[in-house]
Amino acid sequence: MRSRSIVLAIAMFSSVCLSGCALTTAKVDIQYVPQSGVTAIEGAKDVSVNVQVTDSRLEPKVGSKKNGFGMEMAQIRTNEDANFTFQKAIQHELKARGFALGQQDAVVNIDADLMKYYNDFKIGFLAGDAIAEMNMGVTIKSRKGDLLYSRQFVTQGIERNIQLASGDNARLALERALAEGMKKLFEDKTFIAALVKSKK
């Protein structure tokens, strides 16, 4: 009997801890940390790039808080539109590699389509995980509209062993998913090659 009471007490404690202000909508600021050790790419200075990111998600929320029993509660949203956050991240990494940013004088256009950017909490007995997923398609087109590059990127960011299914823990996972997406994109040699070759 006593052991059962202890189990119930632990379960109730877990429920309270993991839910954390579950009825209040959370607004989060997604911060992008630029990649380190980046150097300019030969020929990049001669390429002017225009970057556009479209948000194709069905709804703007990036997750929902959950109570200790795994039930979805209040929404989690970003203060800044997600497509603008992704656009700035791509632009920063381009500039770090020596590419110029432009619109009217752009040699090439990067179009990114954000189809998923969402965190889901996995509730455990005493702790949980925040798992964020990103799905983004990226194309490069010449000024004339010729397709030079096309690829889909799916990444994940995880914040493990959390005690609160909160906006802040969702933010950490979402930031990691964004960082992993930029890492995959700019480590793709065909992506960089398509940009450099576009000046010819």
Secondary structure, DSSP 8 states (H G I E B T S, - for coil): -HHHHHHHHHHHHHHHHHHSSTTS-EEE-------SS----TTGGG-EEEEEEEE--SSS--EEEE-TTS-EEEEEEESS-HHHHHHHHHHHHHHHTT-EE-STT-SEEEEEEEEEEEEEEEE-SS-EEEEEEEEEEEEEEETT--EEEEEEEEEEEEEEEES---HHHHHHHHHHHHHHHHHHHHH-HHHHHHHHHTT-
